[in-house]
């Protein structure tokens, strides 16, 4: 999934981003409300983690504008204020969930995953294509009953291809959904990842190249 973290505390924002990337998420960071709003409008995110007390543009205004714009992404609002009135106020602005600071990182991850599931059509917990199985909950892959060890990016690309349900995904689509905005759009990172996937999945090949278009399973 792709996540945007809008948090003015630079060290906290980077710590959260690093932790979420270790959870196989693509993460972009903004340190003020105005740049966060611009990023959210420019890119397609599954979840926006939004601090309430932001410079340049208050988190409440960011939340209102994102909700009013009909954005697909779900909003998780963070704040140092944990009173009931504050939580009600944040939810009333259009936030989908609310987490007071300080928070446990494991809870943040769980809430982000729960919101991401609500941001897209429900997926089967285990995706199957011929003898290939992808367990989304346990983050495990197997083929013919034998486990296949995948890196975080390989798992993400395989999940995207399998959830396309036979449809073709272009390298640009895979890059946009599986990497953050720091990824070089002119690199061959998608091609390399697909190549590694093919090697790990073995024969017969499941990932088909559609010349000039992209990949499909």
ABEGO torsion letter per residue (X at the ends): XBBBBBBABAAAAAAAAAAAAAAGBBBBBBABAAAAAAAAAABBBABBBBBABBBGBBAAAAAAAAAAAGBABBBBBBBABABAAAAAAAAAAGBABBBBOBBBAAAAAAAAAAAAAAABBBBBABBBBEABBBBAAAGBBBBGGBBBBBBAAAAAAAAAAAAAGGBBBBAAAAAAAABBAABBAABAAAAAAAAAAAAAAEOBBABBBBBGAEBBX
